[in-house]
Amino acid sequence: MALSPSQAFGKAVSEVRTELGLSQEEAALAGGIDRAYFGHIERATKTPTLKTVWKVANALKVQPSELLRRTERILGS
């Protein structure tokens, strides 16, 4: 079953966070995002706004475009 863009984005966020060795709580705190909401983004039960995408990217020390590139790769685009 193919992933949705939201699922692929959540997977990309999770990949980067894991590579950095951060917990969801640590990443959420670094980005000024509620930890539960950060988890929702990774599980694709919530879709982040563009402003939140920037916060997530900043928390993970990557450009927002890197998260989108990874999302495209996961989707097979």
C-alpha positions in Angstrom: 0.0 0.0 0.0 1.4 3.4 -1.0 2.0 6.0 1.6 0.2 9.3 1.5 2.3 12.5 1.4 1.5 13.1 5.1 2.7 9.6 6.0 5.8 10.1 3.9 6.5 13.4 5.6 6.1 11.9 9.0 8.5 9.1 8.1 11.0 11.7 6.8 10.8 13.6 10.1 11.2 10.4 12.1 14.2 9.4 10.0 16.0 12.7 10.6 15.1 12.8 14.3 16.4 9.2 14.7 19.6 10.0 12.8 20.2 12.8 15.2 19.6 10.6 18.2 16.8 12.8 19.5 13.6 11.7 21.2 10.3 13.1 20.1 10.3 15.1 23.3 13.7 16.6 22.7 12.9 17.5 19.1 9.6 19.0 20.0 11.2 21.1 22.7 13.9 22.3 20.3 11.2 23.4 17.9 8.8 24.9 20.3 6.2 22.3 19.4 4.0 20.3 21.7 5.4 16.8 22.1 2.1 15.1 21.4 1.6 17.2 18.3 5.1 16.2 17.1 4.1 12.6 17.5 1.0 13.2 15.5 3.1 14.6 12.7 5.3 11.5 12.6 2.3 9.2 12.7 0.5 11.4 10.1 -2.6 11.8 12.2 -2.2 15.6 12.0 -0.9 17.5 9.0 1.4 20.4 9.9 1.1 23.9 8.7 3.9 25.5 6.7 4.9 27.4 9.8 5.2 24.2 11.7 7.2 22.5 8.9 9.7 25.3 9.4 9.7 24.7 13.2 10.3 21.0 12.7 13.1 21.6 10.3 14.8 24.1 12.7 14.4 21.6 15.5 16.1 18.9 13.4 18.8 21.3 12.1 17.9 20.8 8.4 16.3 23.0 5.8 12.6 22.5 5.2 13.6 21.5 1.6 15.6 18.6 3.0 12.4 17.2 4.7 10.5 17.6 1.4 13.3 15.9 -0.6 13.2 13.0 1.8 9.4 12.9 1.6 9.6 12.8 -2.2 12.2 9.9 -2.0 9.9 8.0 0.3 7.0 8.5 -2.0 9.2 7.3 -4.9 8.8 10.6 -6.8 
